[in-house]
Amino acid sequence: MKPTQEPLGITLTAAARDASRAFDAALQSAGGSRPVWLVLMALKQHATANQREIAEKVGIQGATLTHHLNAMESSGLLIRRRDPRNRRVHIVELTEAGHSMFFQLLGTVTAFDKRLRTGLDEADIATLRRLLAVLQHNVGSSAESQQEPALNG
């Protein structure tokens, strides 16, 4: 790396921060948020799920997920009920309002994705996905991922 060249991690962090802020603003303008979108998306993929499964899918754990689920339940977007096979487990399901909110936010997400893709062709997008996968592999927590960068493509 040249002394005047910014480290790749700084450039990547800035791009991710800017994209994340813009995505959050787009979702907020449509009446949602990233956690709401992630939970809605997880529940659209699996009509019923327990809180642990949702946590794994969206990457939000414990009290933070419970906070979001409480707010979404209060807003009428989902319902929670005890699993009859295991009373310690809550099953989460979308309501009609939750389905409507999903489609409302889907339009926003689709428009944002189109915005992100501006100036990129399909080959650029494929290359970007491949390179991001390499970076994710390179910073993975396993010792072998730190030894062997995934440069094959």
Number of C-alpha atoms within 10 A of each C-alpha: 7 6 6 6 7 10 11 10 10 10 11 13 11 12 12 12 12 12 14 13 12 13 19 16 15 19 22 14 12 16 12 18 16 17 18 22 18 18 27 27 20 19 23 16 10 13 12 16 20 17 20 15 16 23 19 11 14 18 12 17 13 10 9 12 19 14 11 15 21 16 14 19 18 11 12 14 22 22 18 18 12 13 13 10 7 8 10 9 16 17 19 24 22 24 14 12 12 23 17 13 19 23 13 15 24 17 13 19 17 11 13 16 12 12 10 12 13 8 8 12 10 9 9 12 12 12 13 13 12 16 16 13 14 18 16 14 18 18 12 12 10 10 9 11 15 13 9 10 14 16 12 7 8
